[in-house]
């Protein structure tokens, strides 16, 4: 498949079929872990890695997996990859691993991952499937990052809190001073639902505006319109 097709697959995963604001999948990690940017992006990056490798592996093995048992086999492959990521987080980013807790192992049961391997990787070539997995993961990570930033800024008045767990010696930003009381609802589950609702509404507004502009300014076909021209009189014989 050529570059243009890969570009279309990427755009589909990041925007047109974004798992967080279009398909509305994986709400448990999206809402639970997006209390700040660091936690949200860290889980998003782990999901990108799992989705890319799972799509690649299942696409490469798709002709050897019996159709009747494909779902258990898909879950076994995803579980093996998640175990590797989980152990890597525990070994190299232990403090962050303790914060993310159960949400890394829960990637195994995340409907985003299983949906993509079933809908795309099991039917397409490895290169295309890898691009699809990365794009879908990036789309999810972008939603997590924006949601985490919104909730962290409004709820705590900080940004990149906990970054020292990944980069020792680096500290997060305090935006509104140490005396900022915070807005508790923003970092509680109701705040997560409200913030996600704003993201969905914003994306829908952008799409509606694009469609309205497209209808107001239809592309020219490049063929001159001669329907209003008078027919030339026939020459006398």
N, C-alpha and C positions, 0 to 999 in steps of 0.2 A: 504494500500500500504506500502511496506517495506522501510527500510532506503535507500537501493540502488536506489529504484525508486525515492524517494524524492531527493536524491543526483543528479540524472539525471535531474530532473525538475529544481533544483537549477542551475546546470551547464548550462542548456539550456537558462535560463533567464539571467544569468550573462554574458555568453560568446557566445554560439552558436547562439542565437536569440536576442542578445542585442538590445534593442529598439533604442539606439542612433547611433550605428555604423554599425548595420546589417539591421534592419528594417527601419531605418531612419524615425522614428515617433517622434512627439512632438518637431519639430524643433523650434517652436516659443519660448517656455521657455528655451530650450537648448541654443539657440543663444542669447536670450535677457538677461537672468539673470546670465549668466556665466562670468560676468566681473571680479569677484573675487571668491575665494574659499568659503568664508563664505556664501555669497548669494546663490551660486550654491548648496552647500551641504545642506543648510537649506531648500531650495525648494525640493531637492531630498529626504530628510527625511520626509517632509510633504507628498510627493507623495508615499513613501513606506507605510506610515501609512494608507493613503486612499486606496491604491491598496490592501493591506492585508485585511483590514476590508470589502472593497467592494466585493472582491472575496469570503471571508468567508460568508458574508450575502447572496449574490446572489446564491452561491452554496447550502446553507442551504434551501433557499426558491425556488429553481429552479423548483421543482415539483408542486408548487402552483401558478406559474406565467404563465398565458396563453401565448402561443407562439406568437399570433398575436400582443400583446401589450408589448412584452418583452423589447424592446428598450426604450420606455418611462418609464417603471418601473425601468430599470437599471439606467437611468439618474436620476430619483428621488432619488433612494437609494444613488448614488454617490454624488448628490447634498447635501443631508442631512449630509453625512459624511464630505464633504468639508466644509460645514457651521460650523460644530463643530471644525474642525481644524483651520479655519479662525478666529473664535471667541477666541480660545485658544491662537493663536499667538497674537491677539490684546490685550488680557488680560495679558499675561505673558512675551511676547517679543515685546512690542509695537514699539520700535525703529526699530527692524528688520521687523516688520509687515509693517511699513511705507515704508521701502526700497523695500520690495518684491511687495507691492502694489497689482495690479490687478492679478498678476500671481498665487496667491493662489486660488482665486475664479475660475480662468480659468482652474484649474485642472478638474473641472466638464466636460469641453468640450475637455479635452486632449484625443486624439485618442488612446494613450497608455492604459489608464485605461479602456475605453469602449471596445477596441479591446480584452483585456485579459478577461474581464468578459463574453464577447460574445463567444470568441473562446475557453476558458478553463473553467472558473468557472461555466458556465451554463451547462456543460457536465460532470463535475467531482465532486468527494466527497469534503466536506469542508476542510479536512486536506490537501489534495493535492492542492486545490485551494489557500489556504492560503500560502503554500510554494511557489507556482507559483507567487502570487502577491508580496511577499517579495523579491523573486529572481529578478523578473523583475524590481522592484523598486531599488534594490541594483545595478543592471546593469546600470540603468539610472543615479543613484547617482554617480557611479564611473566615468562615462563619464563626468558628470557635474563637478566633483571635478578636474579631470585632465585638462579639458578644462578651468575651472576657474583658476587653478594654472598657466597654460601656459600663458593665457591672462594677468593675474595680474602681474606675474614676468616680462614679456616682456614689457607690457604696462605701468606699474607704478613702477616697481622695488621693489615691496613689496610682502608680503605673509601673509595671514590671516588678511588682513585689515578689520576692522569692527568687530573683534572678541569681542571687549568690549561690543557690543550690546547684546551678549549672556552671556559672563562671565565678569562682571564689574571688573575693575582693571587689566585685562589682555590686553596687547597691541600686535598688529601685528608686523611682522618683516620688517625691512628696509634692503634690500639685497645689494643695490648698492650705498648707501649713500644718503644724502638729496639733493645732486646736480644732481642726475640722471634725465635727461630731460624727460625720458619716450618715449614710441613709440606709438603714438596716434592710429595708425591703429589697433593695437592689441586689443584695448578696444572698437573699433567701429564695426558695423556689418560686414564689409568685413574681419576684422581680425578673427571674429568668424567663418565665412565660411572657411577661410584658415586653421585655427587650427583644425576644425572638419574634414576637408579633410585629414590632416596629420594623425589624429587618425584613420580614416577609412582605409587609406593606410597602416598604421602600423599594424592594425589588419589583413588586407588581406595578408600582407607579412608574418606574423606569420603563418597563416593558410596554405599559399602556401608552406612555408618551411616545415611545419609538413607533408604535403602530399607528398612532394618530398622525405623526409627522409623515410616515410612509403613505398614508391615505391622502394627506393634503398635498404631498409632492410626489406623485407617482413617477417612476422612472420613465424617461423618454425611450421609445422604441427605435428612434433613429430613422424612421420612415416618414417622409412628409405626408401630411394629411391632405388628400386631394378630393375629399368627399364634398367640399363646398364649391369646388371649382366648376364653372359652367362648361358644359360640353361644347366642344367646337363644332360649328355647323358643318354639315357634310358638304364636300365640294361637288359642284355640278358635274354630271357625267360629260 
